[in-house]
Amino acid sequence: MGKEEAMKKLAISGLVVLVALVATGSRLPAQTKATVTNVATIPHEAVPNFFKNPPGIYTGENMGISTNSKGNIYIFHRANETRLFEYDPTGKFIREIGRGIYSHAFAHSVRVDAQDNIWTVDEGTDMLTKFSPDGRVLMTIGRREDPVNMLSNMPGGGRFHGRNAKYRFGRETDVAFDQQGNIFVSDGYFDARVVKYDKNGRFVKAVGKQGRANLEFNTPHSIATDFQGNVYVGDRGNARVQVLDNDLNWKRNFDGMGNPWAVCVSGGPGPKNPGKQYLYISNSWQDSAPAAGAEITGEVYKVDIDSGAIVGKFGRAGKAVGEFATIHQMDCRDPDVIFTAEINDWRSQKILLKPSTMKTSSQQ
């Protein structure tokens, strides 16, 4: 093959890939460098080999992680098939929940509510599933595409539609709850909105469309609430966290910390006021793991939700223990114990923060 022919073949190949990405509504990897400066570093360490699986049991891409009030940990992952594992507070494997269930095809996140019910968010089926603590299905929201319509699409395939339907999603990404049990969904890849349901799963309100203005979103990728009922939306493509009130009115933005792949608010759900709460924001290394992205990503920011001040940051992109290879979801029920679900290394980590020994540094 001659040089000109080879170059022509390479160009055509690249064009085919680009056309395929556009046709499916996928976005090419992009990352925004954090612009905040003089942020203190929070020393941290990872608990080595914390999660212990039985022989022959593995996790694939770790997409979601959450804890319950007893300290048990749930990991929602993609390992040839989508699977949900439960671990005890020491990291020992307990059981699998919901294997083969119709609503699981392409895991995205998992959350635990105030009653210790487990909620899975599956972008491949456009469905939320609520499991009781003992693993029974209590509720579903959303609907899987009819099989005949899925023949030509892999789970998660298709294109942006922005249809804003009450009980249908477009590859939704995450779920959160307020003190009254209302349900908030970030939706998602093929829609660009936040949806509110009451505790019984009845539609209340939806806001948002694709764009860059306030109450517009570009991949709302993660969502969390605080004790007052405010809603924090990781507006990943717009490199900001939008803060909404309980009626989904815009309040403020947190930006300058890169692209928020994952957000969580400390304290955990429940009727008891947890006191001072903090917002954690992960500026993650992209899931395709390009080398250049590692230079400007990987850190997690801790934000005072009352003042908006950045308390500190920890971590960097990498594959070693204590480094982060695409944090897709975090749990921060205890503000000094962070659980991470990471895509690229097929792992989750237990991270211990030591804020009493923080050091001042500058964001390079």
C-alpha positions, 0 to 999 in steps of 0.5 A: 500500500502506497503512502497516499493510499494509506493516508486516504484510508486513515482519513476515511476511517477517522471520518467513519468513526466521527460519523458514527459518533454523531449518529449515536449522539455520543460526544468526543472526549473533552476536558476543561482544566480547573481555573481555581488557584491557591487551593489547599491540599487535603492529605489523603490515603487509600485503604489498600485491597479494601474490597474482597471478592470471592474467588472467580468474582470480579467487578468490571467498570465500576460506575456507581458506589453508595453506602447505607446507614449500617456502613454496607457498600453497594457497587454497580458495575459493568462486567460483560453484564451489569451487576450490583454487589453488596459489601459489609463495612470491612469490604467483604463481599456479601451478595449480588442483588438483581442479577438478570433483572429486566431494568439492568443493561448498562449501569450508570449509578447507585444511591441509597435513600433514608430507609436504606432502599437501594436505587439503581440508575441504568442508562441502557434501559432508561430505568430507575429501580428501587430495591428494598434492603433485602433486595425486592423490587419496590418501584421502577420509573422509566421504561425500557425501549421495546425490543424491536426498537433496540435491535439496531442499538446497543444498550445506550445507543441512539441519539439526543432527543430532548423529548422531556417526557414525564415518565421516559428518560434519555439515558438518565445518569443519577438520582437523589432524594430530599427529606420528604422522600421526593426523587430528583433525576439528572437526565442525561445524555439524550435529554438535558434536564432535571426531573422531580417526582414525589415519594410515590414516583408521581411526576412533579416537575421538570426543568432544563434544555440543552444549552449553556445558560442557567437551567440549561445543561450539557450532560447533567451527569451527577446529582445530590441534595443537601438537608435543606432540599437544595439540588446540586447538578453536575453539569459536566459538559458546561464545566460547572455545578448548578445549584437549584432550590427544591422547586428546581429554581436556579440559585447559583453556580459553582465553577472553575473546578473542571468538569464535574463527573461526580458530585456528592454532599456529605451527611447522607440522606435521612431526617436527622440534620447532619450538621455542617455539609460539604459538596465534593466535586470530581474533575475526572480523568476521561474514561478513554484515559488519554495521556494528555488528560491526566495532566489537567484532571484527577483531583477532587474538590471539597466545597463549603455549601454555605459560603461557596468557598473551596475548602481544599482538594485531594488526589490526581489522575493515575492508576496507583493506589490513592490516584484516580482513574476516572471517578464516576461516582463518589459516596461521602456520607462521612465527610472524611471517608470517601468511596470512589467508583472508577471506570478505567481501573475496574475498581473502587477505593476507600479514601481517608482524608486528613483535613487537620494536616492540610497544606496550601498549594496552587492549582497549576 
